Amino acid sequence: MTDRSGKSDQTEIILDSIADGVFTVDRDWRITSFNRAAEEITGIPKEEALGQRCCDVFHASICETNCAIRESFRTGQPVGNQAVYIIDATGERIPISISAAVLRDKAGEIIGGVETFRDLSAIEELRRALEEKYSFEDIISKSSLMSKIFDILPSIAESDSTVLIEGESGTGKELIARAIHNLSHRKDRKIVTVNCGALPDTLLESELFGYKAGAFTDARKDKPGRFALAEGGTIFLDEIADISPALQVRLLRVLQERTYEPLGTVDPVKADVRVITASNTKLDELVTEGKFREDLFYRINVVRVSLPPLRDRKEDIPLLIDHFIRRFGNLKKKPITSISPEVLAALMNYNFPGNIRELENVIEHAFVMCRGTIIDINDLPENVRPKEAKPMIPLASLGDLEAVYLTEALKRNRGSRKKTAMELGIHKTTLWRKLKKLGIEIPKNS
C-alpha cells in the first residue's frame, strides 16, 4: 500500500507533467502547491510561491474584484475559462485563461481551492499580427471590398486631386480622409476637418473663409478661416451635401481659381489647400433632383471613393470587436478581455445601421454593463440582442468565422462561385472544396 508521502510524490509528478499552470490554496489564500508550468509561466520559483498569498504572487487583473477561486468558494461551483492578465517576475503583463474549483475533504467541507491557467501570449501575438496585417492607417479590415480601396489610396494620395468620399454614417469616411492626407506630400502640414452639417450657413461661411475686423458687429479683430488654417495641407469638408446653394457658389470659386475672399474684404487670398469632401448621400442623385450644383459636383468628384457599409463586410466584425475591447480596456481600466460566443453570434446577425460607429458604441455600452471579464449577451443594448429565439450562426471557431466570410461573399455575388472566387483571390475549385468542407449549401445555378 502506498504511504502518504508516496501519494504526495506521485501527485507532484502528475502535476509537473501538465502543460497548464496549476496551484492550490488553503482557506487563507496561502499557496500550498505550485507545479512546474506555473513556475515557467510566472517566472516565480516554487519555493518562493509556497506559503505566499496568491494575490501577492500573481498580481492578476481580477484579484481584487472578480477572483475566480473566491467565486468558487462563494457558490461551490467551478469557474471556467476566464481570460485575465497577470504580472510575471520581470513585471511583464501576461495574458492567461484560468479555471478554478474548490477542494473538499472527505466530509465534504471546503478546505481550499485549485486554479489552472494557460498562457495565451502566443494567441495574443497572433491577434496582434492579424490586426497589423489587416490594418491600414488605423483602418482595420480584412474585407476584399476594403482591400481594393487600400490598394488605390496611395495613388489617390499622390495625385493631389480633389476627392469625394461617399458612404453611410459611421463607415469611417474621416479615417479615409486622414489616410489620404498622411500618405500625401502634405502630411507634415495640418488636416482641418469641418462638419458642414453642424453649422448654420452664415456661420459656416465665416468658419471656412474667415473675416476681417469690422466685417460685422463684434468682429473686433481679424479671424482666419479653416482654409487659412489648412494652408499647405488638407481641408476635409464632411457632409458637403448640406451646404446652401449660395455657399456652393463660393466653394466652386475656391476650387476653380484657388482663391477666396474673407468676409469684410474684396482682396482675394490664394489657397494652397487640398480639398477632400464626404457625403452620406449620393451627390449625383441630389444633382438630378436639383438640390446640388452640377458644376460643383464635377469639381469635387475628380476621384470618388465609395465605402461599403458594415453589413457588407461582416468578416471585419470580429477584428473590430477585438480592437474596441483593447481600446476600452485601456481607457476604462476594466479587466474585460473577450466576448461570449452568444454575443459574437448576435453581433454577426445584426445589420448595424450605424455601421462601425454603432459597433463601437455597442462595445462601450457593454463595458459599462459588464461585471466580469467576458461580455455576455445581457451586457448588450436591448436593440442589439436577439428579439426571439432563432437559429444563430454559431461562432466558436475559426472554421465558423470562415463559413460566415464565405457565405457573405456568396451573397454579394448572388451565388456565383466564379465571381466569389475571383473576389476572394482563390481558384473556383478551392472555393468549392471549402464550401463542401464547411457544409455551406452551394447554389444550384452557379
Sequence and secondary structure as in RCSB ss.txt:
>XXXX:A:sequence
MTDRSGKSDQTEIILDSIADGVFTVDRDWRITSFNRAAEEITGIPKEEALGQRCCDVFHASICETNCAIRESFRT
GQPVGNQAVYIIDATGERIPISISAAVLRDKAGEIIGGVETFRDLSAIEELRRALEEKYSFEDIISKSSLMSKIF
DILPSIAESDSTVLIEGESGTGKELIARAIHNLSHRKDRKIVTVNCGALPDTLLESELFGYKAGAFTDARKDKPG
RFALAEGGTIFLDEIADISPALQVRLLRVLQERTYEPLGTVDPVKADVRVITASNTKLDELVTEGKFREDLFYRI
NVVRVSLPPLRDRKEDIPLLIDHFIRRFGNLKKKPITSISPEVLAALMNYNFPGNIRELENVIEHAFVMCRGTII
DINDLPENVRPKEAKPMIPLASLGDLEAVYLTEALKRNRGSRKKTAMELGIHKTTLWRKLKKLGIEIPKNS
>XXXX:A:secstr
   HHHHHHHHHHHHHT SSEEEEEETT BEEEE HHHHHHH   HHHHTTSBHHHHH  TTTTT  HHHHHHHH
SS EEEEEEEEE TTS EEEEEEEEEEEE TTS EEEEEEEEEE HHHHHHHHHHHHHTEETTEE   HHHHHHH
HHHHHHHHH   EEEE  TTS HHHHHHHHHHHSTTTTS EEEEEGGGS HHHHHHHHH B TTSSTT  S B  
HHHHTTTSEEEEETGGGS HHHHHHHHHHHHHSEE  BT    EE   EEEEEESS HHHHHHTTSS HHHHHHH
 SEEEE   GGG GGGHHHHHHHHHHHHHHHH     EE HHHHHHHHH   TTHHHHHHHHHHHHHHH  SSEE
 GGGS TTTS SS       SSHHHHHHHHHHHHHHHTTT HHHHHHHHTS HHHHHHHHHHHT    TT 
